[in-house]
Amino acid sequence: MATETLWTGEGSTRLERLVTSGPYVIDGEQIELENNVYLLGDDDTVIVVDASHDANAIAEATKGRTVAAILLTHGHLDHTNRAPQLADLVDALPLLHSEDGMLWEKDHGTVRGHAQPGGELKDGEEFTIAGLQLKVLHTPGHTPGSVCLYAPAAGWVLTGDTLFPGGPGATGRPFSSFEKIIDSIEHTLFELPEETAVYPGHGDSTTIGAEKPSLDEWKERGH
């Protein structure tokens, strides 16, 4: 599988997208689902965002670079199903917001003796990778522990399943909340500059400015 370069910074710093696919059960029906896996780094070090469907392909995409962390945007299985295997392949433990810990425990139990992943992501926490700052934004709604990852200097945000072209992520599943996801979008994501590129967990990209005018329509539509 080939990666697509979405953004380039100084030197070899870049954001890449790898699309993986695999079977996933939603409401008792098995479907073939595609996920976006993101890699941020340079020629030496990289962060992987989400671990979906194909650990070997993700590990190969790191091209032998040191993996500083595996960041999980939320605890749904299509985003975490290969996290334990990937952790072993690249020698890096996954990180997940603590409010999605119950989803992790249900699906994975422990990884290397940890009842939770290797650590937790906290709102406002910052990672620096290849000289670029990446900030954790807690955006509950799709799940209680959903997060987005914002790179202010680069002008993009990885939104997981919180925001897509055309609206918020689904909220009809256990632990989801339409009111909370709308609040997260309105008061966290829509506070970002309008030119900010939005790279979601599935499908195509968009921008904050392209989505912002539709907020009232989404509220009226409901979940």
Legacy VTK file of the C-alpha trace (Angstrom):
# vtk DataFile Version 3.0
C-alpha trace
ASCII
DATASET POLYDATA
POINTS 223 float
0.000 0.000 0.000
1.326 3.426 -0.924
1.086 6.472 1.278
-0.132 9.864 0.079
1.724 12.980 1.241
-0.794 15.566 2.430
1.522 18.235 3.804
5.247 18.977 3.798
7.174 21.187 6.183
10.816 22.035 6.638
13.384 19.457 5.652
11.800 16.024 5.372
8.912 16.729 7.785
5.636 15.536 6.308
2.129 14.251 6.981
1.203 11.089 5.098
-2.043 9.174 4.755
-2.329 5.414 4.377
-5.769 3.984 3.553
-6.338 0.545 5.065
-9.423 -1.652 4.806
-10.938 -4.643 6.510
-14.160 -6.251 7.772
-16.048 -4.409 10.492
-19.354 -5.192 12.196
-21.839 -2.333 12.624
-25.272 -3.044 14.143
-24.806 -6.752 13.522
-23.914 -6.318 9.845
-20.390 -6.970 8.557
-19.099 -4.449 6.040
-15.768 -3.735 4.366
-14.572 -0.457 5.862
-11.785 1.882 4.777
-9.883 3.925 7.365
-7.356 6.710 7.114
-4.143 6.076 9.041
-1.849 9.098 9.362
1.919 9.258 9.782
3.580 12.480 10.911
7.349 12.793 11.039
10.541 13.058 9.050
13.079 10.566 7.718
14.098 9.543 11.251
11.068 9.621 13.565
7.330 9.290 13.078
4.047 9.283 15.003
1.289 6.946 13.813
-2.327 8.081 14.241
-4.802 5.184 14.494
-4.028 1.511 13.916
-6.647 0.203 11.529
-7.031 -3.197 9.828
-3.463 -3.933 8.643
-0.573 -3.705 11.107
1.978 -4.970 8.599
1.088 -2.295 6.044
1.275 0.426 8.692
4.617 -0.824 9.969
5.934 -0.946 6.411
4.795 2.639 5.843
6.994 3.811 8.719
9.954 2.784 6.500
12.110 1.714 9.437
11.798 5.040 11.229
11.618 5.214 15.016
7.955 5.299 16.012
7.638 7.782 18.864
3.996 6.951 19.644
0.790 5.418 18.330
-1.978 7.958 18.963
-5.573 6.696 18.868
-8.272 9.241 18.055
-10.878 7.137 19.880
-11.612 3.643 21.095
-13.808 2.165 18.378
-12.444 -1.102 17.103
-11.937 -0.030 13.485
-9.396 2.526 14.749
-7.729 0.284 17.335
-8.083 -3.281 16.021
-4.417 -3.606 15.049
-2.957 -1.496 17.860
-1.604 -4.432 19.929
0.029 -6.042 16.893
1.414 -2.723 15.641
2.785 -1.995 19.110
4.876 -5.150 18.895
5.989 -4.549 15.307
7.246 -0.988 15.865
8.042 -1.139 19.612
5.739 1.717 20.618
2.742 1.588 22.936
-0.632 3.065 21.939
-2.015 6.161 23.667
-5.752 6.726 24.156
-7.910 9.169 26.118
-8.867 7.618 29.451
-12.614 8.093 28.883
-12.441 5.481 26.120
-10.653 3.021 28.394
-13.787 0.866 28.718
-13.856 0.372 24.937
-10.208 -0.657 24.949
-10.675 -3.127 27.775
-13.714 -4.690 26.087
-11.870 -5.260 22.822
-8.247 -5.796 23.855
-7.883 -6.493 27.566
-4.223 -5.742 28.156
-1.216 -4.862 26.004
2.152 -5.783 27.457
0.580 -6.032 30.882
-1.217 -2.687 30.736
-4.955 -2.709 31.447
-5.009 0.535 29.475
-2.857 1.252 26.415
0.678 2.470 27.112
-0.601 5.808 28.341
-3.439 8.269 28.013
-3.962 11.307 25.844
-4.969 14.423 27.772
-6.740 17.550 26.583
-4.176 20.242 25.836
-1.245 17.816 25.827
1.385 18.643 23.220
3.699 16.381 21.247
6.664 17.635 19.253
7.629 15.491 16.296
10.177 16.498 13.652
10.042 20.028 15.039
6.248 20.304 14.661
3.891 20.803 17.594
0.811 18.558 17.729
-1.873 19.467 20.282
-4.517 17.115 21.701
-8.077 18.490 21.631
-10.626 16.480 23.633
-13.783 16.384 21.480
-16.305 14.031 23.112
-19.466 12.966 21.338
-18.720 10.154 18.915
-17.190 8.482 21.962
-16.541 9.967 25.425
-12.777 9.988 24.823
-12.633 11.137 21.213
-9.763 13.499 20.466
-8.586 15.571 17.526
-4.926 16.346 16.865
-4.152 19.916 15.805
-0.951 21.231 14.242
-1.256 25.041 14.459
1.918 25.833 12.528
0.963 23.460 9.723
-2.671 24.525 9.514
-4.372 21.137 9.733
-6.268 18.990 12.221
-6.818 15.227 12.346
-10.440 14.815 13.407
-10.896 11.049 13.763
-14.648 10.402 13.631
-15.640 13.786 15.082
-15.926 15.874 11.904
-16.295 14.854 8.260
-17.171 16.644 5.043
-20.888 17.240 5.477
-21.239 16.867 9.206
-20.378 15.243 12.522
-19.550 11.600 13.067
-22.265 9.113 13.938
-23.790 9.251 17.409
-26.241 6.354 17.346
-23.948 3.919 19.140
-23.490 3.204 22.871
-21.689 5.987 24.767
-22.250 8.462 21.883
-23.961 11.838 22.253
-25.203 14.117 19.476
-25.357 17.090 21.841
-21.757 16.578 22.928
-20.357 16.133 19.419
-22.100 19.311 18.263
-20.692 21.145 21.286
-17.202 19.816 20.537
-17.416 20.913 16.913
-18.917 24.317 17.658
-16.753 25.321 20.610
-13.477 23.536 19.840
-13.046 22.760 16.144
-14.927 25.775 14.813
-12.716 28.017 16.946
-9.788 27.064 14.684
-8.920 29.266 11.686
-11.291 28.723 8.775
-8.458 27.773 6.419
-7.511 24.824 8.661
-7.488 21.583 6.664
-9.588 18.785 8.184
-8.305 15.228 7.755
-10.886 12.752 9.124
-10.685 9.083 10.037
-12.517 7.993 6.887
-12.894 9.446 3.431
-11.962 12.798 1.967
-10.617 15.956 3.565
-12.318 19.318 3.960
-11.675 22.612 5.763
-13.114 24.272 8.848
-14.389 27.125 6.700
-16.198 24.793 4.315
-18.087 23.063 7.137
-18.796 25.939 9.518
-21.792 27.438 7.651
-23.679 24.137 7.984
-23.698 24.022 11.791
-27.298 25.213 12.229
-28.466 22.742 9.591
-26.791 19.893 11.479
-28.422 20.987 14.722
-31.859 20.995 13.078
-31.222 17.664 11.390
-30.182 16.016 14.652
-28.640 12.584 14.759
LINES 1 224
223 0 1 2 3 4 5 6 7 8 9 10 11 12 13 14 15 16 17 18 19 20 21 22 23 24 25 26 27 28 29 30 31 32 33 34 35 36 37 38 39 40 41 42 43 44 45 46 47 48 49 50 51 52 53 54 55 56 57 58 59 60 61 62 63 64 65 66 67 68 69 70 71 72 73 74 75 76 77 78 79 80 81 82 83 84 85 86 87 88 89 90 91 92 93 94 95 96 97 98 99 100 101 102 103 104 105 106 107 108 109 110 111 112 113 114 115 116 117 118 119 120 121 122 123 124 125 126 127 128 129 130 131 132 133 134 135 136 137 138 139 140 141 142 143 144 145 146 147 148 149 150 151 152 153 154 155 156 157 158 159 160 161 162 163 164 165 166 167 168 169 170 171 172 173 174 175 176 177 178 179 180 181 182 183 184 185 186 187 188 189 190 191 192 193 194 195 196 197 198 199 200 201 202 203 204 205 206 207 208 209 210 211 212 213 214 215 216 217 218 219 220 221 222
